[in-house]
Amino acid sequence: MKPTLFILAAGMGSRFGGLKQVTPVGPSGETIIEYSIFDAIRAGFGKVVFVIRNNFAEAFREKFDNLLKGRIDVDYVFQELEYLSEGFSFPEGREKPWGTAHAILMGKDVIKEPFAAINADDFYGFEAYKVMADFLVSSGDDNVYSMVGYQLNKTLSEFGTVSRGICETDKSGTLTYITERHKIGDSGNGITFNNEENNIVPLTGEETVSMNFWGFKPSLFKYLEPAFTKFLEREIRNPKSEIYIPNVVFDLIREEKVYVKVLNADSPWFGVTYKEDQPFVVKQIKELVKKGIYPENLWK
């Protein structure tokens, strides 16, 4: 059974200032999502599922239905604020999405096979899709998941600080801990982050970080539903609270319910966090096209 690519595209793109999921970055007008799908098809994925929001569903379908017809199976699910666990009512004044764990939970009725979950606005590189596809096809244990790890200093933005999940592994490459670090940046005197006391703390830049490229089995959904319910019991009245997939995964690791293999791939990573990142992404893709890694036009 071929694995599925699950693309988290429901974010509002507030820092970028627009619907960054359909912003052209390729020489023939391709989006980052198109490069992700192109690489996934080459790596052996058999289906793509988008999680989006109803208010831009028409734009998404117009863009991707015809483009991907005959190339890969396509499905859509929707992440809306009012999609809550049974027994909960939508809190007045909530505007922020419920987070990446909630987004992935929206796929529970359409995804029945091993799947990779990625951000819509991140470019991960072909090798990352290949090592992930190989893992998902070969791993028979429903409670062994995976993630692609990237080196921290290769994931920063020149135009602002970022947040990253810094990963620790054991000797076998199994994930043991994820620590969320915020306001990470390179001031010219080294890479640092701000801790909870807002003190500046140095990093080496060689730390392995999660860029939200996860490999899951359908067993994840049986864990996500109660995790989201517990989150709502604690946080439903907090208008800015979100439930993030790394936190859910770490809780499962700590409870010894799942294990996560950290996969290494010699892939470039870049993303559109800020609007100013777009010209850099365009330049990077142009270089990859020049090297022959991607065609001038992905779909011709």
C-alpha positions, -999 to +999 in steps of 0.1 A: +000+000+000+014+034-010+016+060+017-004+092+017+009+128+019-011+149+043-006+187+037-014+211+065-027+241+046-053+255+068-031+282+085-041+318+079-006+329+071-008+359+094+029+366+095+033+363+058+004+387+051-017+366+027-026+331+015+010+320+012+000+284+003-007+295-033+020+321-037+041+313-069+078+306-062+088+284-092+100+297-127+067+286-142+045+299-114+047+268-092+039+269-055+059+253-027+030+228-024+035+217-060+072+209-054+062+189-023+037+169-044+061+165-073+087+151-049+062+129-031+050+113-064+087+106-074+093+091-039+063+067-042+034+083-024+000+073-038-024+100-025-024+136-013-049+149+012-051+187+019-065+200+051-078+235+043-105+259+054-138+264+037-132+301+030-105+293+004-116+258-007-127+271-041-093+286-048-076+254-038-098+231-058-094+254-089-056+252-085-051+215-078-080+193-091-071+196-127-034+200-121-031+166-103-057+147-122-042+114-135-010+120-115-020+112-079-053+107-060-065+138-042-088+144-013-097+173+010-106+177+046-115+209+065-102+224+097-128+249+111-129+265+146-162+249+154-150+213+148-147+203+184-149+171+204-184+159+214-198+178+244-179+211+237-194+243+224-175+269+203-162+297+226-172+332+216-144+354+204-121+326+193-103+335+160-071+314+161-070+279+147-067+251+173-032+240+161-015+213+141-027+183+161-063+194+155-055+198+118-041+163+116-072+150+135-094+162+107-079+135+084-092+106+106-121+096+083-102+096+050-067+084+059-065+046+065-029+040+054+005+052+067+010+089+060+034+118+061+022+151+075+039+183+063+036+221+064+022+236+032+047+265+032+079+245+037+102+231+010+117+198+023+136+183-007+132+150-026+155+130-003+133+138+027+103+123+008+123+093-003+135+083+032+100+089+046+083+069+019+108+040+024+101+041+062+063+041+059+064+012+034+088-009+053+078-003+090+051-028+100+047-017+137+016+005+140+031+024+170+065+032+154+064+067+138+091+089+123+102+124+116+128+139+093+154+159+112+172+190+099+202+209+112+191+240+130+215+265+113+200+255+079+164+264+089+167+300+100+152+331+083+172+363+076+141+384+083+130+374+118+133+349+146+118+314+144+105+287+168+119+252+165+115+219+183+150+208+192+153+170+193+173+146+214+178+109+203+192+078+218+220+057+202+195+040+179+182+072+165+149+070+184+135+104+195+137+108+233+128+145+238+116+176+220+122+210+235+104+240+219+127+270+216+114+304+206+129+336+191+158+317+176+180+338+153+215+346+143+226+381+154+260+378+137+275+367+170+261+332+169+227+315+170+207+322+202+172+318+216+152+335+243+143+313+273+112+317+295+128+344+315+136+362+282+173+356+287+194+351+256+209+316+255+235+304+229+230+274+206+256+256+184+235+256+153+241+219+148+212+208+168+186+185+151+152+201+148+118+191+137+104+210+108+070+192+111+078+165+086+062+135+104+056+099+094+025+084+111+004+053+111-034+054+113-031+044+150-022+081+156-059+091+154-069+069+184-044+089+204-052+123+190-089+123+198-085+120+236-056+143+235-077+170+219-105+164+243-081+169+273-067+200+257-102+215+254-110+207+290-080+228+300-077+255+274-110+261+256-114+295+272-079+306+263-083+324+229-047+319+219-041+283+230-032+257+204-025+220+205+007+212+186+016+178+171+051+177+186+037+181+221+012+153+215+039+130+201+062+137+230+035+129+255+030+095+237+068+089+238+069+097+275+040+073+281+058+046+260+028+043+237+048+051+206+084+053+193+097+078+168+126+072+145+145+103+134+153+100+097+183+118+082+181+132+047+206+153+028+179+177+017+177+215+015+150+231+037+135+265+032+102+281+040+081+312+037+076+323+073+078+360+065+068+379+033+105+388+028+114+351+026+097+347-008+125+362-030+150+339-012+128+309-019+124+319-055+162+322-058+169+288-042+144+270-064+159+287-095+193+273-085+179+238-081+163+241-116+196+253-130+213+222-115+187+199-132+172+187-099+138+200-111+125+208-146+117+243-157+080+234-156+071+207-131+041+194-150+052+194-187 
